[in-house]
């Protein structure tokens, strides 16, 4: 049994001092509180549970910094999407894996230990399926295996360009399936993740724009009890187009017709009415919030205070991966609300509550629910997925309990020191053990894609 000793640790039932955590292979076998380190214990400062990243498009990490030049017209999500279509035209399977590997080591280095990969690039650049229809999903699985991050693979169903079954546009040709081919894709994707430790799978109808109602009804059973993720109400144009098509807003339509429950994650859900917000909270689904990407794309701001007040569940995701950082996602989530409401600490209900702790606990619980993981956190029997913060960082001097999280999230204090996933130390002194090799390959790939 490997044993680690921490000066402080955020256990499932709260903070504790002088904690020994012992691993039984890939799980936490024993936790002791208030003990001195034993000979042979690896000593560390502060332990927190690894966060889930519930929404990632790994290949978009290669686009970071390539979309920040203003075009001839008003720039928006839709003009950004055109750049994305041109970018993916050049990606080979090797490229997809190399970019995903870099994204995944950055996630591990910055506090995430599981990723939900909303994977929608399936075919070759001409739109033809590979001999293995899940070839690119297998490359995502390989990137998970090479980096050690836990994976919830979410193969995406995509068939149309807009509501009402509009024909797809050329830039979408690598995404497309009908229900029959998607069933084959799901079978092949299950095989692709079979050898990975603690991996699982769900489905992701891309959006109501891309999935007609009869198709949605057909593919949902393919989740086989796993998570169901869908983009919803990210853009005002999407809302307007949905009303024109159905007379209902996207979130309203899903709640009325799709049987949304605790298996579901509605990604973004940015533009909701007060009634939709309350109904989504009551459904026990998770709102998948991606604050950095939503800010980068100019999407808008989620109605977080009302949603939280109604008991809503949420998690965070890095989405376009323009910048990967667990604490920065949480900080951006809170700061957007402060700017909107012109107040401070607006997402906690009672005096004396820590904003950092509330954000962290919410993202930990909601994110794992959204990724189909029921056992998590620092407790006996849970997967041995934990992060240590550098207690020698001056920004954490004198900090205790929840002020550690407040300082890490809001003051940029305390960098990630080590990360263990399934009991294996993957990150030491803030660097993934395979960073050099993976970064070298990534730079080679980007050189031929961008130039």
C-alpha positions as CSV (number, residue, x, y, z in Angstrom):
1,X,0.0,0.0,0.0
2,X,1.3,3.5,-1.0
3,X,0.9,6.0,1.8
4,X,0.9,9.8,1.5
5,X,0.9,12.3,4.4
6,X,-0.6,15.7,4.2
7,X,-0.5,18.7,6.6
8,X,-4.1,19.4,5.5
9,X,-6.7,17.6,3.4
10,X,-10.2,18.3,2.2
11,X,-11.9,15.0,3.0
12,X,-15.5,14.2,2.0
13,X,-16.7,15.3,5.4
14,X,-14.6,18.4,5.7
15,X,-11.0,19.7,6.3
16,X,-8.7,17.6,8.5
17,X,-5.1,18.1,9.7
18,X,-2.2,15.7,9.7
19,X,-3.8,13.1,7.3
20,X,-2.4,9.9,6.0
21,X,-4.0,8.6,2.8
22,X,-3.1,5.0,1.8
23,X,-3.8,3.6,-1.6
24,X,-5.0,0.1,-2.2
25,X,-4.1,-0.2,-5.9
26,X,-6.2,2.3,-7.7
27,X,-8.5,3.3,-4.8
28,X,-8.2,4.9,-1.4
29,X,-7.8,2.1,1.0
30,X,-7.5,4.0,4.3
31,X,-7.6,7.5,5.7
32,X,-6.1,8.4,9.1
33,X,-6.5,11.8,10.7
34,X,-4.4,13.6,13.3
35,X,-1.4,11.3,12.8
36,X,2.3,12.0,12.4
37,X,4.0,10.8,9.2
38,X,5.4,7.3,9.3
39,X,8.7,6.3,7.9
40,X,8.4,5.9,4.2
41,X,5.4,8.2,3.8
42,X,5.7,10.7,1.0
43,X,5.0,14.1,2.7
44,X,3.0,16.9,1.0
45,X,1.2,20.0,2.0
46,X,-2.4,20.2,1.0
47,X,-4.7,17.6,-0.6
48,X,-7.9,18.3,-2.4
49,X,-10.0,15.9,-4.6
50,X,-9.4,16.2,-8.3
51,X,-12.1,18.0,-10.2
52,X,-14.0,16.7,-13.2
53,X,-13.9,18.6,-16.4
54,X,-17.3,17.8,-17.8
55,X,-17.1,19.4,-21.3
56,X,-14.1,19.3,-23.6
57,X,-13.5,19.4,-27.3
58,X,-9.8,18.4,-27.1
59,X,-8.9,19.1,-30.7
60,X,-9.8,22.8,-30.2
61,X,-6.7,23.2,-28.0
62,X,-4.8,23.4,-31.2
63,X,-6.8,26.5,-32.2
64,X,-6.0,28.5,-29.1
65,X,-4.8,32.0,-30.2
66,X,-5.8,31.5,-33.8
67,X,-9.2,33.2,-33.6
68,X,-8.4,36.5,-31.9
69,X,-8.1,38.7,-35.0
70,X,-11.2,40.6,-35.9
71,X,-12.9,39.8,-39.2
72,X,-14.5,42.1,-41.8
73,X,-17.9,41.7,-40.1
74,X,-19.2,41.5,-36.5
75,X,-17.3,38.6,-34.9
76,X,-19.4,36.1,-32.9
77,X,-19.6,32.4,-32.1
78,X,-20.8,31.9,-35.7
79,X,-17.7,33.4,-37.3
80,X,-15.5,31.5,-34.8
81,X,-17.2,28.3,-36.0
82,X,-16.2,29.0,-39.6
83,X,-12.5,29.1,-38.4
84,X,-13.0,25.9,-36.6
85,X,-14.4,24.2,-39.7
86,X,-11.3,25.2,-41.6
87,X,-9.0,24.0,-38.8
88,X,-10.5,20.5,-38.6
89,X,-10.2,19.9,-42.3
90,X,-6.4,19.5,-41.8
91,X,-6.4,17.1,-38.9
92,X,-5.3,13.5,-39.3
93,X,-6.0,10.8,-36.6
94,X,-2.4,11.2,-35.4
95,X,-3.0,15.0,-35.1
96,X,-6.2,14.5,-33.1
97,X,-4.3,12.2,-30.6
98,X,-1.3,14.5,-30.3
99,X,-3.5,17.6,-29.6
100,X,-5.7,15.7,-27.1
101,X,-2.6,14.4,-25.3
102,X,-1.3,18.0,-24.7
103,X,-4.8,19.1,-23.6
104,X,-5.1,16.3,-21.2
105,X,-1.7,16.8,-19.5
106,X,-2.6,20.5,-19.1
107,X,-5.8,19.5,-17.5
108,X,-4.0,17.2,-15.0
109,X,-1.4,19.9,-14.3
110,X,-4.2,22.4,-13.5
111,X,-6.4,20.4,-11.2
112,X,-8.6,18.2,-13.3
113,X,-8.5,14.4,-13.0
114,X,-11.4,13.3,-15.3
115,X,-12.5,14.7,-18.6
116,X,-15.9,14.4,-20.4
117,X,-14.9,14.4,-24.1
118,X,-17.8,15.7,-26.2
119,X,-16.3,14.0,-29.3
120,X,-17.9,15.0,-32.6
121,X,-15.1,14.7,-35.3
122,X,-15.7,11.1,-36.5
123,X,-14.8,10.8,-40.2
124,X,-12.0,11.7,-42.6
125,X,-11.6,15.1,-44.2
126,X,-13.9,14.0,-47.1
127,X,-16.6,12.9,-44.6
128,X,-16.0,9.2,-45.2
129,X,-16.0,6.8,-42.2
130,X,-12.7,5.3,-41.3
131,X,-12.4,1.5,-41.5
132,X,-13.0,1.6,-37.8
133,X,-15.9,3.9,-37.5
134,X,-14.6,5.0,-34.1
135,X,-11.0,5.6,-35.2
136,X,-10.9,9.1,-33.8
137,X,-12.7,8.1,-30.6
138,X,-10.1,5.4,-30.3
139,X,-7.4,8.2,-30.6
140,X,-9.1,10.0,-27.7
141,X,-9.1,6.8,-25.7
142,X,-5.4,6.4,-26.5
143,X,-4.7,10.0,-25.4
144,X,-6.4,9.2,-22.1
145,X,-4.3,6.1,-21.7
146,X,-1.0,7.9,-22.6
147,X,-1.7,10.8,-20.1
148,X,-3.5,8.9,-17.4
149,X,-6.6,11.2,-17.1
150,X,-9.8,9.4,-16.5
151,X,-12.2,9.5,-19.5
152,X,-15.9,9.7,-19.9
153,X,-16.3,9.4,-23.7
154,X,-19.3,11.2,-25.2
155,X,-19.7,10.3,-28.9
156,X,-21.7,13.0,-30.6
157,X,-24.7,12.5,-32.8
158,X,-24.8,15.2,-35.5
159,X,-27.0,15.1,-38.6
160,X,-28.3,18.6,-39.5
161,X,-27.2,22.2,-39.8
162,X,-30.2,23.8,-38.1
163,X,-33.7,23.2,-36.6
164,X,-36.2,21.4,-38.7
165,X,-33.7,18.9,-40.2
166,X,-31.9,21.4,-42.4
167,X,-29.2,19.7,-44.6
168,X,-25.7,19.9,-43.2
169,X,-23.2,22.3,-44.6
170,X,-19.8,21.2,-46.0
171,X,-17.9,22.2,-42.9
172,X,-19.9,19.6,-40.9
173,X,-19.1,16.6,-43.1
174,X,-16.7,15.0,-40.6
175,X,-19.4,15.0,-37.9
176,X,-22.3,13.3,-39.6
177,X,-24.1,10.1,-38.8
178,X,-27.6,8.7,-39.1
179,X,-29.1,6.7,-36.2
180,X,-28.0,3.4,-37.7
181,X,-24.4,4.4,-38.2
182,X,-24.3,6.1,-34.8
183,X,-25.3,2.8,-33.2
184,X,-22.3,1.2,-34.9
185,X,-20.2,4.1,-33.7
186,X,-21.3,3.6,-30.1
187,X,-20.5,-0.1,-30.2
188,X,-17.0,0.6,-31.6
189,X,-16.5,3.4,-29.0
190,X,-17.3,1.0,-26.2
191,X,-14.6,-1.3,-27.4
192,X,-12.2,1.6,-27.7
193,X,-12.4,2.4,-24.0
194,X,-12.6,-1.2,-22.7
195,X,-8.9,-1.4,-21.6
196,X,-8.9,2.0,-19.8
197,X,-9.0,2.2,-16.0
198,X,-12.2,3.7,-14.7
199,X,-13.4,4.9,-18.1
200,X,-17.1,5.1,-19.0
201,X,-19.3,6.2,-21.9
202,X,-22.4,8.2,-22.6
203,X,-23.9,9.9,-25.6
204,X,-24.1,13.5,-26.8
205,X,-26.8,14.6,-29.2
206,X,-25.0,17.7,-30.3
207,X,-27.9,20.1,-30.0
208,X,-31.5,20.5,-31.2
209,X,-30.1,22.2,-34.2
210,X,-28.2,19.1,-35.2
211,X,-30.6,16.4,-33.9
212,X,-34.2,16.1,-35.1
213,X,-36.8,15.0,-32.5
214,X,-37.3,11.5,-34.0
215,X,-33.5,11.0,-34.0
216,X,-33.2,12.1,-30.4
217,X,-35.8,9.5,-29.4
218,X,-33.9,6.8,-31.3
219,X,-30.4,7.5,-30.0
220,X,-31.1,8.2,-26.3
221,X,-31.5,4.4,-25.4
222,X,-27.9,3.9,-26.8
223,X,-26.6,5.6,-23.7
224,X,-27.5,2.3,-21.8
225,X,-28.0,4.2,-18.6
226,X,-24.9,6.4,-19.1
227,X,-24.8,10.2,-19.2
228,X,-26.5,12.2,-21.9
229,X,-25.0,15.6,-22.8
230,X,-26.4,18.2,-25.2
231,X,-25.6,21.8,-26.1
232,X,-28.6,24.0,-25.3
233,X,-29.3,27.8,-25.5
234,X,-25.7,28.9,-25.9
235,X,-26.5,31.7,-28.3
236,X,-29.5,34.0,-28.7
237,X,-29.7,33.1,-32.4
238,X,-30.1,29.5,-31.4
239,X,-33.0,30.5,-29.1
240,X,-34.7,32.5,-31.8
241,X,-34.3,29.8,-34.4
242,X,-35.7,27.2,-32.0
243,X,-38.8,29.4,-31.3
244,X,-39.3,29.9,-35.1
245,X,-39.1,26.1,-35.6
246,X,-41.1,24.8,-32.6
247,X,-42.7,27.7,-30.8
248,X,-40.5,26.9,-27.7
249,X,-37.1,27.8,-26.5
250,X,-34.4,25.1,-26.5
251,X,-34.3,24.3,-22.8
252,X,-38.1,24.5,-22.6
253,X,-38.4,22.1,-25.5
254,X,-36.0,19.6,-23.9
255,X,-37.8,19.7,-20.6
256,X,-41.2,19.3,-22.3
257,X,-40.2,16.5,-24.7
258,X,-36.9,14.7,-23.9
259,X,-37.4,13.3,-20.4
260,X,-34.6,15.3,-18.9
261,X,-33.5,13.9,-15.6
262,X,-30.3,13.3,-13.5
263,X,-28.6,11.5,-16.4
264,X,-28.6,14.7,-18.5
265,X,-26.2,17.5,-18.7
266,X,-27.3,20.6,-20.5
267,X,-24.2,22.4,-21.7
268,X,-24.2,26.2,-21.4
269,X,-28.0,26.7,-21.0
270,X,-27.0,30.3,-21.0
271,X,-30.2,32.0,-22.3
272,X,-33.1,30.8,-20.1
273,X,-36.2,32.4,-18.8
274,X,-36.9,32.4,-15.0
275,X,-39.3,29.5,-15.5
276,X,-36.8,27.5,-17.5
277,X,-34.2,28.1,-14.9
278,X,-36.4,26.8,-12.1
279,X,-37.6,23.8,-14.1
280,X,-34.0,22.8,-15.0
281,X,-33.0,22.9,-11.4
282,X,-36.0,20.7,-10.4
283,X,-35.2,18.2,-13.1
284,X,-32.0,17.2,-11.2
285,X,-30.0,17.5,-14.5
286,X,-26.6,19.3,-14.4
287,X,-25.9,22.6,-16.0
288,X,-22.5,22.2,-17.8
289,X,-20.9,25.7,-17.5
290,X,-17.8,26.6,-19.4
291,X,-17.1,30.2,-18.2
292,X,-13.8,30.8,-20.0
293,X,-15.0,29.6,-23.3
294,X,-18.4,31.4,-22.9
295,X,-16.5,34.6,-22.2
296,X,-14.1,34.0,-25.1
297,X,-17.0,33.4,-27.6
298,X,-19.2,36.2,-26.2
299,X,-22.0,33.8,-25.4
300,X,-23.5,35.5,-22.4
301,X,-23.9,34.9,-18.7
302,X,-25.7,32.0,-17.1
303,X,-28.4,32.9,-14.5
304,X,-26.4,31.3,-11.7
305,X,-27.9,33.0,-8.6
306,X,-31.5,32.0,-9.4
307,X,-30.4,28.5,-10.5
308,X,-28.5,27.9,-7.3
309,X,-31.3,29.3,-5.2
310,X,-33.6,26.8,-6.8
311,X,-31.3,23.9,-5.9
312,X,-29.7,23.5,-9.3
313,X,-26.7,21.3,-9.9
314,X,-23.7,22.5,-12.0
315,X,-20.2,21.5,-13.1
316,X,-17.5,23.2,-15.1
317,X,-15.8,22.4,-18.4
318,X,-12.9,23.7,-20.5
319,X,-14.9,23.4,-23.7
320,X,-12.8,25.0,-26.5
321,X,-9.7,24.6,-24.3
322,X,-8.5,28.1,-25.2
323,X,-7.2,28.2,-21.6
324,X,-7.2,25.2,-19.3
325,X,-7.3,25.8,-15.6
326,X,-9.7,24.5,-12.9
327,X,-9.4,27.5,-10.6
328,X,-9.7,30.0,-13.4
329,X,-13.0,28.4,-14.6
330,X,-14.3,28.8,-11.1
331,X,-13.1,32.3,-10.7
332,X,-14.5,33.4,-14.1
333,X,-17.9,31.8,-13.1
334,X,-18.0,33.9,-9.9
335,X,-16.6,37.1,-11.4
336,X,-19.1,37.2,-14.3
337,X,-21.9,37.2,-11.7
338,X,-20.2,39.9,-9.6
339,X,-19.9,42.1,-12.7
340,X,-23.5,41.5,-13.6
341,X,-25.0,42.0,-10.1
342,X,-22.4,44.6,-9.0
343,X,-21.9,42.7,-5.7
344,X,-19.4,40.3,-4.1
345,X,-19.6,36.7,-2.9
346,X,-22.9,36.5,-4.7
347,X,-23.2,32.7,-5.1
348,X,-23.3,31.8,-1.4
349,X,-26.5,32.1,0.6
350,X,-25.4,32.7,4.2
351,X,-23.0,34.9,6.0
352,X,-19.7,33.1,6.8
353,X,-19.8,30.8,3.8
354,X,-16.7,30.6,1.6
355,X,-17.3,31.3,-2.1
356,X,-14.3,29.2,-3.1
357,X,-15.6,26.2,-1.1
358,X,-19.1,26.6,-2.5
359,X,-17.9,26.7,-6.1
360,X,-15.5,23.8,-5.5
361,X,-18.0,21.5,-3.8
362,X,-20.7,22.3,-6.5
363,X,-18.3,21.6,-9.4
364,X,-17.0,18.4,-7.7
365,X,-20.5,16.9,-7.1
366,X,-22.3,18.1,-10.2
367,X,-19.4,17.3,-12.5
368,X,-19.0,13.8,-11.3
369,X,-22.8,13.3,-11.7
370,X,-22.7,14.6,-15.2
371,X,-19.8,12.2,-16.1
372,X,-21.6,9.1,-14.6
373,X,-19.4,8.7,-11.6
374,X,-21.1,8.0,-8.3
375,X,-18.1,7.5,-6.0
376,X,-15.6,10.3,-5.7
377,X,-13.8,12.6,-3.3
378,X,-11.2,11.9,-0.5
379,X,-12.9,9.0,1.3
380,X,-12.1,5.3,1.7
381,X,-13.2,3.2,-1.3
382,X,-13.2,6.2,-3.8
383,X,-10.8,6.3,-6.8
384,X,-7.4,7.5,-5.7
385,X,-7.7,10.8,-7.7
386,X,-6.2,13.7,-5.7
387,X,-4.3,16.9,-6.1
388,X,-1.7,18.4,-3.8
389,X,-1.2,22.2,-3.6
390,X,2.2,23.6,-2.8
391,X,1.9,24.7,0.8
392,X,5.2,26.6,0.6
393,X,3.7,29.0,-1.9
394,X,3.8,32.5,-0.2
395,X,0.2,33.0,-1.2
396,X,-0.9,30.2,1.1
397,X,1.1,31.4,4.1
398,X,-1.1,31.2,7.2
399,X,-4.1,30.0,5.3
400,X,-6.3,27.3,6.7
401,X,-9.3,25.3,5.6
402,X,-11.6,27.1,3.2
403,X,-9.3,30.1,2.9
404,X,-6.9,27.7,1.1
405,X,-9.5,27.3,-1.7
406,X,-10.4,31.0,-1.7
407,X,-6.7,31.9,-2.1
408,X,-6.2,29.2,-4.8
409,X,-9.2,30.3,-6.8
410,X,-9.4,34.0,-6.4
411,X,-5.8,35.1,-5.6
412,X,-3.9,32.7,-7.9
413,X,-2.1,31.4,-4.8
414,X,-0.7,27.9,-4.5
415,X,0.1,26.1,-7.6
416,X,-0.6,22.4,-8.2
417,X,2.3,20.4,-6.9
418,X,1.4,16.7,-7.5
419,X,-1.5,14.8,-9.0
420,X,-2.4,11.2,-8.5
421,X,-4.9,9.5,-10.7
422,X,-6.0,5.9,-9.8
423,X,-3.1,5.9,-7.3
424,X,-0.4,6.8,-9.8
425,X,1.6,10.0,-9.5
426,X,1.3,11.7,-12.9
427,X,2.3,15.2,-12.0
428,X,5.3,16.2,-9.9
429,X,6.4,19.7,-9.1
430,X,3.6,20.9,-11.4
431,X,4.7,19.1,-14.5
432,X,3.3,15.9,-16.0
433,X,5.9,13.2,-16.2
434,X,5.5,12.9,-20.0
435,X,5.2,16.6,-20.7
436,X,8.5,16.9,-22.7
437,X,7.7,14.1,-25.2
438,X,4.0,15.1,-25.6
439,X,4.8,18.8,-26.0
440,X,7.4,18.0,-28.6
441,X,5.0,16.0,-30.7
442,X,2.3,18.6,-30.3
443,X,4.6,21.3,-31.6
444,X,5.5,19.2,-34.7
445,X,1.8,18.7,-35.4
446,X,0.9,22.4,-35.0
447,X,3.8,23.4,-37.3
448,X,2.3,21.5,-40.2
449,X,-1.4,22.4,-39.5
450,X,-0.9,26.1,-39.0
451,X,1.8,26.8,-41.6
